[in-house]
């Protein structure tokens, strides 16, 4: 399961934007965040395709969950898949 904030997938930022690592140790400032969007989306989709391919090769399913949706949705899906439903 890939769990994402919707902004991780769409990169909705415009103008001067500061990006921080989760630990706060790394900082990156870009003047036009929207200029990254196309390349970011390409790389993001390629990464997701690789994850899905690995899951398929192992005989697993691949599920994407967005954090703006209830956690019960993917949990129910996982339970049903584990039970063969």
C-alpha angles and dihedrals in degrees: 000000000000111000115199142173105231090241090060089062101041104030091214097182124125131195126353109004134175118214120196129192115244089255093047092235096113125053129185125183121193125185097213110029091177089065088068096051101090097047091040091054092048092052092042092053091046090052092049091049090053091050091049091048092052091049091049092048089054092047092250130130123240123223132182120208126188118211093227088070127072115275088226090074099066091034091058090046091051092049091050092048092048089052091050095252 
